[in-house]
Amino acid sequence: MIKQGMALAGAAGVGTTSYLGYSLMHKIPKAIKEATIGEEWSEFILVNGTDAQWESRKTKLSKALEDQLIPEIKAFKSDKDGLKRWCAGAAKKTYSDMKPLYLSNVRSYCTIDFKDKLGGKHIGSSDSWTEAKNKLKQVTQGTELSEEMKEVKDKLNEQLASNALQTWCLSAYDRPYLNEQDRWFKDTKDYCTKNGASGVGA
């Protein structure tokens, strides 16, 4: 069932949904079939969270496409407290019993994201992006970058879109966190934070 879930999550769409597919594919499931979702994803499940975190997830949920949501979560598009309660209940569900779309919804709206892991060091929309853009433009050939970040770098160097990095980073902040080795998270930490990766995620 888990393999089926990975395939479905990866094929469900683009953007966040395709990222969820990537996340599920690179998360090695525990051998204990009776593990709950909270136990299976203990590294990144949002157990309590601040009001700001739940407000952020409610906003993200409110913008989701209907066909990417299970029916029961749609009721919380304008109710952050209801979403928080739903996530608490979801964390207690048996992981192996849940369908791929259910797991994708939990992953999207009940776990920590890049912005959480960056600990307030992310560059905001109204902040200066000059230093970050210059850092990316100066990256030499052979430096490991995700394909997305390579495209951003090319756009900056060719002066095709001066706000390409800002656009990429702002959309990356609410991506579900997987681990420190995730290439997307590394790029976000290196090129979307104040002073680069210094002290971030520690």
N, C-alpha and C positions, 0 to 999 in steps of 0.2 A: 504494500500500500504506500509505503514511504516513497519508493521509486516512482510510482504513479503520480504522487503528489508533487514531486520535484518536476516532472515533465509538464504537468498541467500548469503549475505556477510559472514555469519558464515560457510557456506558449500563450499565456492568457493575454498578453499585451506588451506594451512598451513602457518606458519610463520606470515608475515605481514598481509596477507589476513585474516587469522583466528583471528588475533588481531583486525582487523577492524570490524569483526563480533561481537566480544566481546564489542568493543567500541560502536557500534550502538545499541546493545541490552541494554546497561547500560546508554544510553543517553535518558532521558525522553523527548519526543517531546513536543513542545509548542502547546497549543490548537488552536492558530490562523493558519488556513490552508494556508493563504496567505503569511505567513512569508517567507522571502528569506533564502537561505542557510546561508548567512552572519549573518542574525539575529538569525537564529536557532542555529548556532554554534558560536555565538559572543564571547564565552569564549576562543576559541582557533583558530579562523580563522586568517590566516596570512594576515593582511591588506596591509602593506607595505613591511617590511622585508629588511634585508641588502643583499648586493651582495653575501656574504658568505652563508646566509640562502638559497637564491634561487639557488646558485651553488650546494649546498648540495641536494636540492630537484631535481634538474636536474640530478645529478649523480644517485640518487635513482631511478628516472624514467627511466634512460638509462639501468638499470639492471632489470627492471620489465619484467615479462613474457607477451607475446603479448596477451594471452587470459585473462589477468587481467586488460587490458586497453580498454577504449572506443576509437574508431578510431580517433577522433579529437585531443586527447592528445598525440598520438604517434608522431606527427610532432615536438614536443618540446623536444625530448630526448637529443638534443644537443643545445637547445636554451633556456637559462634561462630567458631572457627577454620576449620571447614568452610565456613561461610557466607562468610568472608573470602576463602578460596581460590576459591569459586564466583564471587564478584563480580569477582575479578581475572581469571578466565577469561572472564566475561561481557563485561568491558570491551574484550576483544580481538575480540569477534564483530562481523561486519559489520552495521551498523545497519539497512540496508535489507533484509537477509535475515531479520530477526527478526519474529516475530508480535507483535501488540499486547499479549497477556497477558505474554509474555516481557519486553517493554520495561517494562510496568507493574511487574513484579516487580523488575527492576533498579532502576527509579526509586524503588520503596518501600524497598528494603533495601540498596542499594549506593551511595547518594548522600547528600550532607550534608542535614541537616534544619534546621528553624528554630532548634532549641536550639543546634546547632553554631554557627550564624551569630550568635547572641546573645552568644556568648563568655562564658558564665557570669553574665551580667547578668539572666537570667530570674528571675522570682519563683517560689520553690518552694512546694510544697503546705503546708509548715509555716511559711512566712513571713507577714508581715502584708500583707493585701491592701487595707487601708483607703485608703492614698494612691492606689493605682491605681483603685479604685472611685470615689473622689471625683473624680479627674481625668476619668474617662469620663462620670460623671453631669453634669459641668459643661460638656461639649462642647456648643457652640451649634449651632443649625440651620444647615445649609449646609456644615458640616465633613464632609469625605469620609470615609465609613465603609463597610465591607462590609455587606451585608445581614445577615450573621450578627451583626456587632458592633452594628448598630442594634437588633437584637432583644435583645441582652444589655443594652444601655443602657436600653431600655424596661422590661425586667424589674427592673433596679435602681431606676429612678425610680418605678416603680409598686409597689416592695417585694414583687414576686412571687417572687423568688428571690435571697436575699442572697449566695449563692455562685455566681451565674450567670457572673461574669467569671472566677473561679477555675476553674470547670469548663471554660469555653471555652479558656482559656489552656493548661491542663494537657493538653488534647487537641490543641492546636495545635502544641506543641513538636516533635512527631515528624512533622509534615507535611514532605514533601520541599521543599527550597528551590528556587525558580525564579530570581528576581532581586529586586533592591531595589524594583522598581516593582510587584511583586505586592501587591495590596490586602490579602490575608490576612497577608502578612509585615509590611506596614506597620502593620496593626492590632496584631499581636503585639509589634512593636518599640515601639509607642507606649503600649500599655496593659497589657503583661505583663512589663515589665522594671522594674528598680529605677531610679528617676529618669527614667522614660520612655525616649526615644530617645537620650539623651545618650551619645555615644561608642560606640553599638552598631553593629556591622556595619562598622566602619571598617577 
